[in-house]
Amino acid sequence: MRILSADWVVPVEGPPIEQGAIAIADNGRIAAVGTADDLGAGERFDDAVLLPGFVNAHSHIEYAVYAGFGDGLPFPPWIGLHIQRKSRLQAEDVEAIARQGAAECLRSGITTIGDCSFSGAAATACADLGLRAIVYLEVFGEDASALARFEELRDRVAPAFSERVRVGISPHAPYTCTLELYRACADLGLPLATHLSESKAELEYVLTGQGPWESLGEYLMPPLGRPAISALAEAGVLGPGTLAAHCVQVDAEEIALLAELEVGVAHCPRSNALLGCGVAPLAALRESGARVAIATDSPASTPSFDMFDELRAAVMAARAREQRPNALHAAAALELGTLGGARALGLDGEVGSLVPGKRADLTVLSLDGSSFVPWEDPVSAIVLGGSPDRIVATLVDGEDRYRRGGETWRVSTSAAQARGRMLDL
């Protein structure tokens, strides 16, 4: 039995526990959550809080070194630039980048990701570093023949899949996949993720085949001629096993449909803001009962896998959009980044909160020397004062997967060299 204790334990499901402790069984599950007086101090962390590991419901760890590429470009040329630069990489480059991305997630207190993977390298990186994941292998195209790509990727990285790293499929988006391909993907019965209703330009193309997206014609499928969410719902694609990333440009009817069908929605406020896509209607999504999560997307569109920055961006964007300071409280934001992410991925029975019987996936956050100690509210301190530099340890299944100061957590030279190749240096 391993016991960790700190000034506070924040279970997410249940109120914060002052001078709290967590007992971890030998099977990697939480045995008990309570006070240090009841469970023992064990390994003690002063000026610190124990919280569930973040569940980052939408990421692309294979893009970990893409930060800043094309900053300020409109969406279509921005994507075109990334496609062109990605073509310069070899398989070993992508593997090095994916490992760097997995390491950065763990360093940020993330213990589970829902990752859309172009190459499959995300699966081996997560398996090697101990990061829990659903790896959605991406497919593109017109019909079921495109599933040959999925099968090739799945077979290539099959040894990486396990109870901890699971396989899913990602028909990329309604502008790169036909309804026929979406149906074929859904028929596999695997977890499914897709990019949906991210920008006004996307909606224009999906409806009319016109607008800024026309410049990417060689990569696009014929327009649906109708709203993608209703088309996918009618095709039987949307449901509890589906994750929809972004959902920025959605109306009340579409929000109600997402909630009714129990679709997971990954809200990525920093990505949406930096790409000029808009601010998703988070308050309306939450009020509808939709399974909403806060997620980072990738450094291709967001500077980092920093979930603390993402939580703060979500709080600020929600309050600015609704023009009221109670549009999103710190506690609600933390829930969206932990248990909300687990619900969106269908993993809430296993992770996302500190509850006996769940996996011991947790983070130790120190606020030593910060303006948030002495404590007033540990949850506000986490959301407003947390950062990757303040993560002391990240545990998955009760095992340390990141420890501050560890030698293996330096920036990967191979990943930096791969970035240089993309820049043609």
C-alpha positions as CSV (number, residue, x, y, z in Angstrom):
1,M,0.0,0.0,0.0
2,R,1.3,3.4,-1.0
3,I,0.0,6.6,0.8
4,L,0.4,10.2,-0.4
5,S,-0.7,13.2,1.6
6,A,-0.8,16.9,1.2
7,D,-2.4,20.1,2.5
8,W,-5.4,19.3,0.4
9,V,-6.9,16.5,-1.6
10,V,-9.4,17.6,-4.3
11,P,-11.4,14.5,-5.4
12,V,-13.6,16.4,-7.9
13,E,-16.4,14.0,-6.9
14,G,-16.9,15.4,-3.4
15,P,-15.6,18.4,-1.5
16,P,-11.9,19.1,-0.9
17,I,-10.3,17.4,2.1
18,E,-8.0,19.5,4.2
19,Q,-4.8,17.6,5.3
20,G,-5.9,14.9,3.0
21,A,-4.4,11.6,1.9
22,I,-4.8,8.9,-0.7
23,A,-4.1,5.2,-0.2
24,I,-3.1,3.3,-3.4
25,A,-3.4,-0.5,-3.5
26,D,-0.8,-2.7,-5.1
27,N,-3.1,-3.2,-8.1
28,G,-2.8,0.5,-9.0
29,R,-6.3,1.4,-7.9
30,I,-7.3,3.9,-5.2
31,A,-8.0,2.0,-1.9
32,A,-9.1,5.0,0.2
33,V,-9.4,8.8,0.2
34,G,-9.5,10.6,3.5
35,T,-7.5,12.6,6.0
36,A,-3.9,12.0,6.8
37,D,-5.0,11.4,10.5
38,D,-7.1,8.5,9.3
39,L,-4.9,7.0,6.6
40,G,-1.4,8.1,7.6
41,A,0.9,10.7,6.2
42,G,3.0,8.4,4.0
43,E,4.8,10.5,1.4
44,R,4.0,14.0,2.5
45,F,3.9,17.1,0.1
46,D,3.8,20.5,1.9
47,D,2.1,23.5,0.3
48,A,0.6,21.1,-2.2
49,V,-2.6,19.6,-3.4
50,L,-3.4,16.1,-4.7
51,L,-5.9,16.1,-7.6
52,P,-7.0,13.8,-10.4
53,G,-4.8,13.6,-13.4
54,F,-6.2,15.7,-16.2
55,V,-8.1,13.9,-19.0
56,N,-7.2,15.7,-22.2
57,A,-10.0,14.6,-24.4
58,H,-8.6,16.0,-27.7
59,S,-4.9,16.1,-28.5
60,H,-2.4,15.4,-31.3
61,I,0.9,14.5,-29.6
62,E,2.5,13.8,-33.0
63,Y,2.4,17.6,-33.5
64,A,4.3,18.4,-30.2
65,V,7.0,20.5,-32.0
66,Y,4.8,22.4,-34.4
67,A,4.3,25.4,-32.2
68,G,4.0,28.7,-34.0
69,F,4.0,27.4,-37.6
70,G,2.0,29.9,-39.7
71,D,0.8,32.0,-36.8
72,G,-1.8,34.5,-37.9
73,L,-2.6,32.8,-41.2
74,P,-6.2,32.2,-42.1
75,F,-7.3,28.6,-41.5
76,P,-7.0,27.1,-45.0
77,P,-3.4,28.3,-45.7
78,W,-2.5,27.5,-42.2
79,I,-3.5,23.9,-42.8
80,G,-1.8,23.9,-46.1
81,L,1.5,25.0,-44.5
82,H,1.3,22.2,-41.9
83,I,0.6,19.6,-44.6
84,Q,3.6,20.7,-46.6
85,R,6.0,20.8,-43.6
86,K,4.7,17.4,-42.2
87,S,5.6,15.8,-45.6
88,R,9.4,16.4,-44.8
89,L,9.4,14.0,-41.8
90,Q,10.5,10.4,-41.7
91,A,8.9,7.8,-39.5
92,E,11.6,8.1,-36.8
93,D,11.0,11.9,-36.7
94,V,7.3,11.4,-36.0
95,E,8.0,8.8,-33.3
96,A,10.5,11.2,-31.6
97,I,7.9,14.0,-31.7
98,A,5.1,11.8,-30.3
99,R,7.3,10.7,-27.4
100,Q,8.0,14.4,-26.7
101,G,4.3,15.1,-26.8
102,A,3.5,12.2,-24.4
103,A,6.3,13.4,-22.0
104,E,4.9,17.0,-22.1
105,C,1.4,15.8,-21.3
106,L,2.7,13.9,-18.2
107,R,4.8,16.9,-17.2
108,S,1.6,19.0,-17.4
109,G,-0.3,16.7,-15.0
110,I,-2.2,14.9,-17.8
111,T,-2.7,11.2,-17.3
112,T,-5.2,10.3,-20.1
113,I,-5.5,11.6,-23.6
114,G,-7.9,11.1,-26.5
115,D,-5.4,11.5,-29.3
116,C,-6.1,11.8,-33.0
117,S,-3.1,10.1,-34.6
118,F,-2.1,10.5,-38.3
119,S,0.7,7.9,-38.1
120,G,0.0,5.6,-35.2
121,A,3.2,6.8,-33.4
122,A,1.0,8.2,-30.6
123,A,0.1,4.6,-29.6
124,T,3.7,3.5,-29.1
125,A,4.7,6.7,-27.4
126,C,1.9,6.4,-24.8
127,A,2.7,2.7,-24.3
128,D,6.4,3.4,-23.7
129,L,5.9,6.4,-21.3
130,G,2.9,5.0,-19.4
131,L,0.3,7.6,-20.5
132,R,-3.3,6.3,-20.7
133,A,-4.9,6.9,-24.0
134,I,-7.5,6.2,-26.6
135,V,-5.6,6.6,-29.8
136,Y,-8.0,7.4,-32.7
137,L,-6.2,6.4,-35.9
138,E,-7.1,9.0,-38.6
139,V,-8.7,8.2,-41.9
140,F,-9.6,10.3,-44.9
141,G,-11.6,9.8,-48.2
142,E,-14.7,8.7,-49.9
143,D,-15.7,5.2,-48.9
144,A,-14.9,2.0,-47.0
145,S,-11.8,1.5,-49.0
146,A,-10.2,4.2,-46.9
147,L,-10.3,1.8,-44.0
148,A,-7.3,0.1,-45.5
149,R,-5.3,2.9,-44.0
150,F,-6.8,2.3,-40.6
151,E,-6.0,-1.4,-40.8
152,E,-2.5,-0.8,-41.9
153,L,-1.8,1.7,-39.0
154,R,-3.5,-0.6,-36.5
155,D,-1.5,-3.6,-37.5
156,R,1.7,-1.6,-37.5
157,V,1.3,-0.5,-33.9
158,A,-0.7,-3.4,-32.5
159,P,1.8,-4.3,-29.8
160,A,1.2,-0.9,-28.2
161,F,-2.5,-1.5,-27.6
162,S,-3.5,-2.7,-24.1
163,E,-6.0,-2.0,-21.4
164,R,-4.2,1.3,-20.9
165,V,-3.7,2.3,-24.5
166,R,-6.9,1.5,-26.5
167,V,-7.5,1.8,-30.3
168,G,-10.1,4.1,-31.8
169,I,-10.8,5.5,-35.2
170,S,-11.0,9.1,-36.4
171,P,-12.8,10.0,-39.7
172,H,-11.0,13.4,-39.8
173,A,-13.8,15.9,-40.6
174,P,-16.9,16.3,-42.7
175,Y,-14.9,18.1,-45.3
176,T,-12.3,15.3,-45.7
177,C,-14.6,12.3,-45.3
178,T,-17.9,11.4,-46.9
179,L,-20.9,10.1,-45.0
180,E,-20.2,6.7,-46.5
181,L,-16.8,6.6,-44.8
182,Y,-18.3,7.9,-41.6
183,R,-20.8,5.0,-41.6
184,A,-18.1,2.5,-42.3
185,C,-16.0,3.8,-39.4
186,A,-19.0,3.7,-37.0
187,D,-19.8,0.2,-38.1
188,L,-16.5,-1.0,-36.6
189,G,-17.9,-0.4,-33.1
190,L,-14.8,1.4,-31.9
191,P,-14.5,4.7,-30.1
192,L,-14.8,7.4,-32.8
193,A,-13.5,11.0,-32.8
194,T,-13.9,13.7,-35.4
195,H,-13.4,17.4,-35.9
196,L,-16.7,19.2,-36.2
197,S,-18.1,22.7,-36.7
198,E,-14.8,24.4,-36.0
199,S,-15.0,27.5,-38.1
200,K,-17.4,29.6,-40.3
201,A,-15.3,28.8,-43.3
202,E,-15.8,25.1,-42.7
203,L,-19.6,25.5,-42.4
204,E,-19.6,27.5,-45.7
205,Y,-17.8,24.7,-47.5
206,V,-19.8,21.9,-46.1
207,L,-23.0,23.7,-47.1
208,T,-22.1,25.2,-50.4
209,G,-18.7,24.0,-51.5
210,Q,-17.6,27.6,-51.7
211,G,-15.5,30.0,-49.6
212,P,-11.9,30.0,-48.3
213,W,-11.8,26.2,-48.1
214,E,-11.9,26.0,-51.9
215,S,-8.1,26.6,-51.9
216,L,-7.6,23.2,-50.4
217,G,-9.6,21.4,-53.0
218,E,-7.2,18.5,-53.6
219,Y,-7.7,17.4,-50.0
220,L,-11.5,17.9,-49.7
221,M,-14.5,15.7,-50.3
222,P,-17.7,17.1,-52.1
223,P,-19.8,19.3,-49.8
224,L,-22.6,17.7,-47.9
225,G,-25.0,20.4,-48.9
226,R,-26.5,20.4,-45.4
227,P,-25.3,20.9,-41.8
228,A,-22.8,18.2,-40.8
229,I,-24.2,17.5,-37.3
230,S,-27.7,16.7,-38.5
231,A,-26.3,14.7,-41.4
232,L,-24.0,12.6,-39.2
233,A,-26.9,12.1,-36.7
234,E,-29.2,10.8,-39.4
235,A,-26.4,8.5,-40.6
236,G,-26.2,6.9,-37.2
237,V,-22.6,8.1,-36.6
238,L,-23.2,10.3,-33.5
239,G,-23.7,8.6,-30.1
240,P,-22.1,7.9,-26.7
241,G,-19.0,6.4,-28.3
242,T,-18.3,9.5,-30.4
243,L,-16.1,12.5,-29.5
244,A,-16.6,15.8,-31.5
245,A,-13.7,18.2,-31.2
246,H,-14.4,21.9,-31.2
247,C,-18.1,22.5,-31.9
248,V,-17.6,26.3,-32.0
249,Q,-20.1,27.1,-34.7
250,V,-23.2,25.3,-33.4
251,D,-26.8,26.6,-32.9
252,A,-29.3,25.7,-30.3
253,E,-30.8,22.8,-32.3
254,E,-27.4,21.3,-32.9
255,I,-26.5,21.7,-29.2
256,A,-29.7,19.9,-28.2
257,L,-28.9,17.1,-30.7
258,L,-25.4,16.6,-29.3
259,A,-26.8,16.4,-25.8
260,E,-29.6,14.0,-26.8
261,L,-27.2,11.7,-28.5
262,E,-24.7,11.8,-25.6
263,V,-21.9,12.9,-27.9
264,G,-18.6,13.9,-26.1
265,V,-17.6,17.5,-27.0
266,A,-14.0,18.6,-26.6
267,H,-13.8,22.3,-26.0
268,C,-10.4,23.7,-27.0
269,P,-10.6,27.5,-26.3
270,R,-7.0,28.4,-26.9
271,S,-6.9,26.7,-30.3
272,N,-10.2,28.2,-31.3
273,A,-9.0,31.7,-30.3
274,L,-5.6,31.5,-31.9
275,L,-7.0,30.3,-35.2
276,G,-9.7,32.9,-35.2
277,C,-12.4,30.3,-35.2
278,G,-14.5,32.0,-32.4
279,V,-15.6,31.1,-28.9
280,A,-17.7,28.0,-28.5
281,P,-21.0,28.4,-26.6
282,L,-19.7,26.5,-23.5
283,A,-22.5,27.8,-21.2
284,A,-25.2,26.6,-23.6
285,L,-23.5,23.2,-24.1
286,R,-23.2,22.7,-20.3
287,E,-26.8,23.8,-19.7
288,S,-28.0,21.3,-22.4
289,G,-26.4,18.4,-20.5
290,A,-23.9,17.7,-23.2
291,R,-20.8,15.7,-22.2
292,V,-18.4,18.6,-22.5
293,A,-14.7,18.5,-21.7
294,I,-11.8,21.0,-21.8
295,A,-8.9,19.9,-24.0
296,T,-5.7,21.3,-25.4
297,D,-5.7,20.2,-29.1
298,S,-2.1,20.3,-30.2
299,P,0.8,22.8,-30.3
300,A,0.2,23.1,-34.0
301,S,-2.7,25.4,-33.1
302,T,-2.1,25.9,-29.3
303,P,1.3,26.7,-27.8
304,S,1.5,23.8,-25.4
305,F,-0.2,20.9,-23.7
306,D,-0.6,23.1,-20.6
307,M,-4.0,22.2,-19.2
308,F,-3.8,24.9,-16.6
309,D,-3.6,27.5,-19.3
310,E,-6.4,25.8,-21.1
311,L,-8.6,25.9,-17.9
312,R,-7.9,29.6,-17.5
313,A,-8.7,30.3,-21.1
314,A,-12.0,28.4,-20.8
315,V,-12.9,30.4,-17.7
316,M,-12.1,33.8,-19.3
317,A,-13.7,33.0,-22.7
318,A,-16.9,31.7,-21.1
319,R,-17.2,34.8,-18.9
320,A,-16.4,37.2,-21.7
321,R,-18.9,35.5,-24.1
322,E,-21.7,35.5,-21.5
323,Q,-20.6,38.8,-19.9
324,R,-21.0,37.5,-16.4
325,P,-18.4,36.4,-13.9
326,N,-20.3,33.2,-12.9
327,A,-20.5,31.8,-16.4
328,L,-17.8,29.3,-15.4
329,H,-16.4,28.9,-11.9
330,A,-13.0,27.4,-11.2
331,A,-14.6,24.2,-9.8
332,A,-16.6,23.7,-13.0
333,A,-13.5,24.2,-15.1
334,L,-11.5,21.7,-13.1
335,E,-14.3,19.2,-13.4
336,L,-14.4,19.7,-17.2
337,G,-10.7,19.0,-17.4
338,T,-10.8,15.8,-15.3
339,L,-14.1,14.0,-14.9
340,G,-15.7,15.8,-17.8
341,G,-12.9,14.6,-20.1
342,A,-13.4,11.1,-18.8
343,R,-17.1,11.2,-19.5
344,A,-16.5,12.5,-23.0
345,L,-14.2,9.6,-23.7
346,G,-16.4,7.0,-22.0
347,L,-13.8,6.4,-19.3
348,D,-15.5,8.0,-16.2
349,G,-15.9,4.6,-14.5
350,E,-12.1,4.3,-14.4
351,V,-10.5,7.8,-14.2
352,G,-11.3,11.5,-13.8
353,S,-11.8,11.7,-10.0
354,L,-10.2,10.4,-6.8
355,V,-12.7,7.7,-5.7
356,P,-11.9,4.3,-4.2
357,G,-11.9,1.7,-6.9
358,K,-10.8,4.0,-9.7
359,R,-7.4,3.9,-11.2
360,A,-4.8,5.8,-9.2
361,D,-4.2,8.4,-11.9
362,L,-3.3,11.6,-10.1
363,T,-1.2,14.7,-9.9
364,V,0.7,16.4,-7.2
365,L,0.7,20.2,-7.6
366,S,2.8,22.4,-5.4
367,L,1.9,26.1,-4.8
368,D,4.9,26.7,-2.6
369,G,6.0,30.3,-2.8
370,S,2.9,31.4,-4.8
371,S,0.4,34.1,-4.0
372,F,-2.2,31.4,-3.4
373,V,-0.6,30.1,-0.1
374,P,-1.8,30.4,2.7
375,W,-4.9,28.7,1.2
376,E,-8.3,30.3,0.8
377,D,-9.8,27.9,-1.8
378,P,-7.7,25.0,-3.1
379,V,-9.7,24.6,-6.3
380,S,-9.4,28.2,-7.3
381,A,-5.7,27.9,-6.5
382,I,-5.3,25.0,-8.8
383,V,-7.1,26.6,-11.7
384,L,-5.7,30.1,-11.4
385,G,-2.3,29.4,-10.0
386,G,-1.3,26.0,-11.4
387,S,1.3,25.4,-14.1
388,P,3.4,22.5,-15.4
389,D,6.4,24.0,-13.6
390,R,4.6,23.4,-10.3
391,I,3.8,19.7,-11.0
392,V,5.8,17.6,-8.6
393,A,4.7,14.2,-9.8
394,T,2.2,12.6,-12.2
395,L,1.0,9.0,-11.4
396,V,-0.7,6.6,-13.7
397,D,-2.0,3.4,-12.1
398,G,-0.2,4.4,-8.9
399,E,3.2,4.6,-10.6
400,D,5.3,7.7,-11.0
401,R,5.3,8.6,-14.7
402,Y,6.7,12.0,-14.2
403,R,8.8,13.4,-11.3
404,R,10.1,16.9,-11.3
405,G,13.8,17.0,-11.9
406,G,14.0,13.6,-13.4
407,E,16.8,13.2,-16.0
408,T,14.6,11.6,-18.6
409,W,12.3,14.6,-18.9
410,R,14.6,17.0,-20.7
411,V,13.6,18.3,-24.2
412,S,14.2,15.6,-26.8
413,T,17.1,16.4,-29.1
414,S,15.6,14.2,-31.8
415,A,12.2,16.0,-31.6
416,A,14.0,19.4,-31.9
417,Q,15.9,18.1,-34.9
418,A,12.7,17.0,-36.5
419,R,11.3,20.5,-36.1
420,G,14.4,21.8,-37.8
421,R,13.8,19.5,-40.8
422,M,10.2,20.8,-41.1
423,L,11.7,24.3,-41.2
424,D,14.3,23.1,-43.8
425,L,17.2,24.1,-41.5
